[in-house]
Amino acid sequence: MPVLKTKMYEYRKALKLQQSDLAEMVGVRRETIGKLENGYYNPSLKLAMDIAKVFGKSVEEVFCFEEDEDAD
């Protein structure tokens, strides 16, 4: 089963942003950013687009689906 993977952490660190900075920029709580980065939450399309815009990337560059290696 595919799982959503993200490069948010890498892009955020490259811009020297804290989770709280990114959260404020896209209108969510800091905890939401943490959950997204750790794979505990899937963003809405609007949120994914807003995050990608902050990074100057496409949604596909920030988020992608990969096969879950732990799946039976």
KOLGU-4560 file (N, C-alpha, C; in nm, 3 decimals, padded with zeros to 5 digits):
<recs>
<n_xx: 00.085 n_yy: -00.118 n_zz: 00.000 ca_xx: 00.000 ca_yy: 00.000 ca_zz: 00.000 c_xx: 00.090 c_yy: 00.125 c_zz: 00.000 mol: A seq: 1 type: MET>
<n_xx: 00.065 n_yy: 00.220 n_zz: -00.088 ca_xx: 00.148 ca_yy: 00.340 ca_zz: -00.095 c_xx: 00.132 c_yy: 00.427 c_zz: 00.030 mol: A seq: 2 type: PRO>
<n_xx: 00.242 n_yy: 00.488 n_zz: 00.071 ca_xx: 00.241 ca_yy: 00.583 ca_zz: 00.182 c_xx: 00.296 c_yy: 00.716 c_zz: 00.133 mol: A seq: 3 type: VAL>
<n_xx: 00.245 n_yy: 00.824 n_zz: 00.190 ca_xx: 00.288 ca_yy: 00.957 ca_zz: 00.151 c_xx: 00.421 c_yy: 00.990 c_zz: 00.218 mol: A seq: 4 type: LEU>
<n_xx: 00.518 n_yy: 01.027 n_zz: 00.137 ca_xx: 00.650 ca_yy: 01.070 ca_zz: 00.186 c_xx: 00.665 c_yy: 01.219 c_zz: 00.156 mol: A seq: 5 type: LYS>
<n_xx: 00.745 n_yy: 01.286 n_zz: 00.236 ca_xx: 00.764 ca_yy: 01.429 ca_zz: 00.216 c_xx: 00.910 c_yy: 01.469 c_zz: 00.233 mol: A seq: 6 type: THR>
<n_xx: 00.947 n_yy: 01.576 n_zz: 00.165 ca_xx: 01.080 ca_yy: 01.635 ca_zz: 00.180 c_xx: 01.070 c_yy: 01.770 c_zz: 00.252 mol: A seq: 7 type: LYS>
<n_xx: 00.960 n_yy: 01.787 n_zz: 00.324 ca_xx: 00.938 ca_yy: 01.914 ca_zz: 00.394 c_xx: 01.053 c_yy: 01.951 c_zz: 00.487 mol: A seq: 8 type: MET>
<n_xx: 01.100 n_yy: 01.856 n_zz: 00.564 ca_xx: 01.206 ca_yy: 01.884 ca_zz: 00.661 c_xx: 01.330 c_yy: 01.940 c_zz: 00.591 mol: A seq: 9 type: TYR>
<n_xx: 01.373 n_yy: 01.873 n_zz: 00.485 ca_xx: 01.492 ca_yy: 01.916 ca_zz: 00.413 c_xx: 01.475 c_yy: 02.056 c_zz: 00.354 mol: A seq: 10 type: GLU>
<n_xx: 01.360 n_yy: 02.080 n_zz: 00.291 ca_xx: 01.335 ca_yy: 02.212 ca_zz: 00.231 c_xx: 01.323 c_yy: 02.320 c_zz: 00.338 mol: A seq: 11 type: TYR>
<n_xx: 01.259 n_yy: 02.287 n_zz: 00.450 ca_xx: 01.241 ca_yy: 02.383 ca_zz: 00.558 c_xx: 01.377 c_yy: 02.420 c_zz: 00.617 mol: A seq: 12 type: ARG>
<n_xx: 01.462 n_yy: 02.321 n_zz: 00.640 ca_xx: 01.595 ca_yy: 02.348 ca_zz: 00.696 c_xx: 01.681 c_yy: 02.429 c_zz: 00.598 mol: A seq: 13 type: LYS>
<n_xx: 01.667 n_yy: 02.402 n_zz: 00.469 ca_xx: 01.743 ca_yy: 02.477 ca_zz: 00.369 c_xx: 01.707 c_yy: 02.626 c_zz: 00.371 mol: A seq: 14 type: ALA>
<n_xx: 01.582 n_yy: 02.656 n_zz: 00.406 ca_xx: 01.538 ca_yy: 02.796 ca_zz: 00.415 c_xx: 01.557 c_yy: 02.852 c_zz: 00.556 mol: A seq: 15 type: LEU>
<n_xx: 01.613 n_yy: 02.770 n_zz: 00.646 ca_xx: 01.634 ca_yy: 02.809 ca_zz: 00.786 c_xx: 01.504 c_yy: 02.852 c_zz: 00.854 mol: A seq: 16 type: LYS>
<n_xx: 01.399 n_yy: 02.775 n_zz: 00.829 ca_xx: 01.269 ca_yy: 02.800 ca_zz: 00.891 c_xx: 01.245 c_yy: 02.703 c_zz: 01.005 mol: A seq: 17 type: LEU>
<n_xx: 01.186 n_yy: 02.751 n_zz: 01.111 ca_xx: 01.140 ca_yy: 02.665 ca_zz: 01.219 c_xx: 01.002 c_yy: 02.611 c_zz: 01.179 mol: A seq: 18 type: GLN>
<n_xx: 00.959 n_yy: 02.503 n_zz: 01.243 ca_xx: 00.825 ca_yy: 02.451 ca_zz: 01.216 c_xx: 00.721 c_yy: 02.560 c_zz: 01.239 mol: A seq: 19 type: GLN>
<n_xx: 00.739 n_yy: 02.638 n_zz: 01.343 ca_xx: 00.642 ca_yy: 02.744 ca_zz: 01.374 c_xx: 00.639 c_yy: 02.852 c_zz: 01.265 mol: A seq: 20 type: SER>
<n_xx: 00.754 n_yy: 02.880 n_zz: 01.205 ca_xx: 00.760 ca_yy: 02.978 ca_zz: 01.095 c_xx: 00.677 c_yy: 02.929 c_zz: 00.976 mol: A seq: 21 type: ASP>
<n_xx: 00.702 n_yy: 02.805 n_zz: 00.937 ca_xx: 00.629 ca_yy: 02.748 ca_zz: 00.823 c_xx: 00.480 c_yy: 02.740 c_zz: 00.853 mol: A seq: 22 type: LEU>
<n_xx: 00.447 n_yy: 02.700 n_zz: 00.976 ca_xx: 00.306 ca_yy: 02.690 ca_zz: 01.015 c_xx: 00.236 c_yy: 02.823 c_zz: 01.001 mol: A seq: 23 type: ALA>
<n_xx: 00.300 n_yy: 02.929 n_zz: 01.047 ca_xx: 00.241 ca_yy: 03.062 ca_zz: 01.037 c_xx: 00.222 c_yy: 03.104 c_zz: 00.891 mol: A seq: 24 type: GLU>
<n_xx: 00.320 n_yy: 03.070 n_zz: 00.808 ca_xx: 00.315 ca_yy: 03.109 ca_zz: 00.667 c_xx: 00.200 c_yy: 03.041 c_zz: 00.592 mol: A seq: 25 type: MET>
<n_xx: 00.163 n_yy: 02.919 n_zz: 00.633 ca_xx: 00.058 ca_yy: 02.846 ca_zz: 00.561 c_xx: -00.072 c_yy: 02.838 c_zz: 00.641 mol: A seq: 26 type: VAL>
<n_xx: -00.076 n_yy: 02.898 n_zz: 00.759 ca_xx: -00.201 ca_yy: 02.907 ca_zz: 00.834 c_xx: -00.243 c_yy: 02.782 c_zz: 00.909 mol: A seq: 27 type: GLY>
<n_xx: -00.146 n_yy: 02.708 n_zz: 00.963 ca_xx: -00.178 ca_yy: 02.590 ca_zz: 01.044 c_xx: -00.099 c_yy: 02.598 c_zz: 01.175 mol: A seq: 28 type: VAL>
<n_xx: -00.124 n_yy: 02.503 n_zz: 01.264 ca_xx: -00.050 ca_yy: 02.496 ca_zz: 01.390 c_xx: 00.085 c_yy: 02.429 c_zz: 01.368 mol: A seq: 29 type: ARG>
<n_xx: 00.180 n_yy: 02.461 n_zz: 01.455 ca_xx: 00.313 ca_yy: 02.401 ca_zz: 01.446 c_xx: 00.305 c_yy: 02.249 c_zz: 01.454 mol: A seq: 30 type: ARG>
<n_xx: 00.214 n_yy: 02.199 n_zz: 01.536 ca_xx: 00.198 ca_yy: 02.054 ca_zz: 01.551 c_xx: 00.161 c_yy: 01.987 c_zz: 01.419 mol: A seq: 31 type: GLU>
<n_xx: 00.084 n_yy: 02.057 n_zz: 01.338 ca_xx: 00.046 ca_yy: 02.003 ca_zz: 01.207 c_xx: 00.169 c_yy: 01.984 c_zz: 01.119 mol: A seq: 32 type: THR>
<n_xx: 00.259 n_yy: 02.079 n_zz: 01.121 ca_xx: 00.382 ca_yy: 02.068 ca_zz: 01.042 c_xx: 00.463 c_yy: 01.949 c_zz: 01.091 mol: A seq: 33 type: ILE>
<n_xx: 00.475 n_yy: 01.933 n_zz: 01.222 ca_xx: 00.547 ca_yy: 01.819 ca_zz: 01.278 c_xx: 00.485 c_yy: 01.686 c_zz: 01.236 mol: A seq: 34 type: GLY>
<n_xx: 00.353 n_yy: 01.678 n_zz: 01.240 ca_xx: 00.285 ca_yy: 01.555 ca_zz: 01.199 c_xx: 00.305 c_yy: 01.527 c_zz: 01.051 mol: A seq: 35 type: LYS>
<n_xx: 00.302 n_yy: 01.630 n_zz: 00.969 ca_xx: 00.326 ca_yy: 01.613 ca_zz: 00.826 c_xx: 00.468 c_yy: 01.562 c_zz: 00.801 mol: A seq: 36 type: LEU>
<n_xx: 00.566 n_yy: 01.623 n_zz: 00.867 ca_xx: 00.705 ca_yy: 01.585 ca_zz: 00.847 c_xx: 00.732 c_yy: 01.441 c_zz: 00.891 mol: A seq: 37 type: GLU>
<n_xx: 00.659 n_yy: 01.395 n_zz: 00.991 ca_xx: 00.681 ca_yy: 01.261 ca_zz: 01.045 c_xx: 00.587 c_yy: 01.156 c_zz: 00.987 mol: A seq: 38 type: ASN>
<n_xx: 00.506 n_yy: 01.194 n_zz: 00.890 ca_xx: 00.420 ca_yy: 01.099 ca_zz: 00.822 c_xx: 00.295 c_yy: 01.058 c_zz: 00.898 mol: A seq: 39 type: GLY>
<n_xx: 00.255 n_yy: 01.138 n_zz: 00.996 ca_xx: 00.136 ca_yy: 01.106 ca_zz: 01.075 c_xx: 00.010 c_yy: 01.176 c_zz: 01.025 mol: A seq: 40 type: TYR>
<n_xx: 00.024 n_yy: 01.255 n_zz: 00.919 ca_xx: -00.089 ca_yy: 01.335 ca_zz: 00.871 c_xx: -00.073 c_yy: 01.357 c_zz: 00.722 mol: A seq: 41 type: TYR>
<n_xx: -00.182 n_yy: 01.345 n_zz: 00.648 ca_xx: -00.181 ca_yy: 01.374 ca_zz: 00.505 c_xx: -00.245 c_yy: 01.512 c_zz: 00.485 mol: A seq: 42 type: ASN>
<n_xx: -00.178 n_yy: 01.599 n_zz: 00.411 ca_xx: -00.231 ca_yy: 01.735 ca_zz: 00.393 c_xx: -00.346 c_yy: 01.738 c_zz: 00.293 mol: A seq: 43 type: PRO>
<n_xx: -00.429 n_yy: 01.839 n_zz: 00.309 ca_xx: -00.528 ca_yy: 01.867 ca_zz: 00.205 c_xx: -00.453 c_yy: 01.915 c_zz: 00.082 mol: A seq: 44 type: SER>
<n_xx: -00.518 n_yy: 01.915 n_zz: -00.031 ca_xx: -00.455 ca_yy: 01.963 ca_zz: -00.154 c_xx: -00.414 c_yy: 02.109 c_zz: -00.138 mol: A seq: 45 type: LEU>
<n_xx: -00.501 n_yy: 02.190 n_zz: -00.079 ca_xx: -00.469 ca_yy: 02.332 ca_zz: -00.059 c_xx: -00.345 c_yy: 02.349 c_zz: 00.029 mol: A seq: 46 type: LYS>
<n_xx: -00.339 n_yy: 02.275 n_zz: 00.139 ca_xx: -00.223 ca_yy: 02.286 ca_zz: 00.228 c_xx: -00.096 c_yy: 02.240 c_zz: 00.157 mol: A seq: 47 type: LEU>
<n_xx: -00.103 n_yy: 02.131 n_zz: 00.083 ca_xx: 00.013 ca_yy: 02.082 ca_zz: 00.009 c_xx: 00.061 c_yy: 02.188 c_zz: -00.091 mol: A seq: 48 type: ALA>
<n_xx: -00.033 n_yy: 02.252 n_zz: -00.159 ca_xx: 00.003 ca_yy: 02.356 ca_zz: -00.256 c_xx: 00.063 c_yy: 02.478 c_zz: -00.187 mol: A seq: 49 type: MET>
<n_xx: 00.007 n_yy: 02.516 n_zz: -00.072 ca_xx: 00.060 ca_yy: 02.630 ca_zz: 00.003 c_xx: 00.202 c_yy: 02.602 c_zz: 00.051 mol: A seq: 50 type: ASP>
<n_xx: 00.227 n_yy: 02.482 n_zz: 00.101 ca_xx: 00.360 ca_yy: 02.446 ca_zz: 00.148 c_xx: 00.459 c_yy: 02.446 c_zz: 00.031 mol: A seq: 51 type: ILE>
<n_xx: 00.421 n_yy: 02.386 n_zz: -00.080 ca_xx: 00.509 ca_yy: 02.383 ca_zz: -00.197 c_xx: 00.543 c_yy: 02.524 c_zz: -00.244 mol: A seq: 52 type: ALA>
<n_xx: 00.445 n_yy: 02.613 n_zz: -00.239 ca_xx: 00.467 ca_yy: 02.751 ca_zz: -00.282 c_xx: 00.572 c_yy: 02.820 c_zz: -00.194 mol: A seq: 53 type: LYS>
<n_xx: 00.566 n_yy: 02.798 n_zz: -00.063 ca_xx: 00.665 ca_yy: 02.856 ca_zz: 00.028 c_xx: 00.805 c_yy: 02.811 c_zz: -00.012 mol: A seq: 54 type: VAL>
<n_xx: 00.819 n_yy: 02.685 n_zz: -00.051 ca_xx: 00.950 ca_yy: 02.631 ca_zz: -00.087 c_xx: 00.990 c_yy: 02.661 c_zz: -00.231 mol: A seq: 55 type: PHE>
<n_xx: 00.898 n_yy: 02.716 n_zz: -00.310 ca_xx: 00.928 ca_yy: 02.742 ca_zz: -00.451 c_xx: 00.940 c_yy: 02.613 c_zz: -00.530 mol: A seq: 56 type: GLY>
<n_xx: 00.866 n_yy: 02.511 n_zz: -00.489 ca_xx: 00.870 ca_yy: 02.379 ca_zz: -00.552 c_xx: 00.731 c_yy: 02.339 c_zz: -00.597 mol: A seq: 57 type: LYS>
<n_xx: 00.724 n_yy: 02.235 n_zz: -00.679 ca_xx: 00.594 ca_yy: 02.178 ca_zz: -00.714 c_xx: 00.550 c_yy: 02.086 c_zz: -00.602 mol: A seq: 58 type: SER>
<n_xx: 00.421 n_yy: 02.058 n_zz: -00.596 ca_xx: 00.369 ca_yy: 01.966 ca_zz: -00.495 c_xx: 00.440 c_yy: 01.830 c_zz: -00.507 mol: A seq: 59 type: VAL>
<n_xx: 00.465 n_yy: 01.787 n_zz: -00.631 ca_xx: 00.529 ca_yy: 01.657 ca_zz: -00.654 c_xx: 00.674 c_yy: 01.653 c_zz: -00.604 mol: A seq: 60 type: GLU>
<n_xx: 00.739 n_yy: 01.769 n_zz: -00.598 ca_xx: 00.875 ca_yy: 01.774 ca_zz: -00.546 c_xx: 00.878 c_yy: 01.765 c_zz: -00.394 mol: A seq: 61 type: GLU>
<n_xx: 00.770 n_yy: 01.808 n_zz: -00.329 ca_xx: 00.763 ca_yy: 01.808 ca_zz: -00.183 c_xx: 00.701 c_yy: 01.679 c_zz: -00.130 mol: A seq: 62 type: VAL>
<n_xx: 00.598 n_yy: 01.629 n_zz: -00.199 ca_xx: 00.525 ca_yy: 01.510 ca_zz: -00.155 c_xx: 00.524 c_yy: 01.405 c_zz: -00.265 mol: A seq: 63 type: PHE>
<n_xx: 00.537 n_yy: 01.278 n_zz: -00.225 ca_xx: 00.525 ca_yy: 01.169 ca_zz: -00.322 c_xx: 00.475 c_yy: 01.044 c_zz: -00.250 mol: A seq: 64 type: CYS>
<n_xx: 00.419 n_yy: 00.954 n_zz: -00.326 ca_xx: 00.375 ca_yy: 00.826 ca_zz: -00.272 c_xx: 00.480 c_yy: 00.721 c_zz: -00.302 mol: A seq: 65 type: PHE>
<n_xx: 00.513 n_yy: 00.640 n_zz: -00.202 ca_xx: 00.606 ca_yy: 00.527 ca_zz: -00.218 c_xx: 00.541 c_yy: 00.405 c_zz: -00.160 mol: A seq: 66 type: GLU>
<n_xx: 00.580 n_yy: 00.291 n_zz: -00.212 ca_xx: 00.528 ca_yy: 00.165 ca_zz: -00.160 c_xx: 00.578 c_yy: 00.145 c_zz: -00.018 mol: A seq: 67 type: GLU>
<n_xx: 00.488 n_yy: 00.100 n_zz: 00.070 ca_xx: 00.522 ca_yy: 00.073 ca_zz: 00.209 c_xx: 00.600 c_yy: -00.059 c_zz: 00.214 mol: A seq: 68 type: ASP>
<n_xx: 00.726 n_yy: -00.050 n_zz: 00.256 ca_xx: 00.812 ca_yy: -00.169 ca_zz: 00.259 c_xx: 00.771 c_yy: -00.267 c_zz: 00.367 mol: A seq: 69 type: GLU>
<n_xx: 00.694 n_yy: -00.223 n_zz: 00.465 ca_xx: 00.651 ca_yy: -00.309 ca_zz: 00.574 c_xx: 00.522 c_yy: -00.383 c_zz: 00.542 mol: A seq: 70 type: ASP>
<n_xx: 00.459 n_yy: -00.351 n_zz: 00.430 ca_xx: 00.332 ca_yy: -00.414 ca_zz: 00.393 c_xx: 00.356 c_yy: -00.561 c_zz: 00.357 mol: A seq: 71 type: ALA>
<n_xx: 00.259 n_yy: -00.644 n_zz: 00.392 ca_xx: 00.270 ca_yy: -00.786 ca_zz: 00.361 c_xx: 00.220 c_yy: -00.818 c_zz: 00.222 mol: A seq: 72 type: ASP>
</recs>
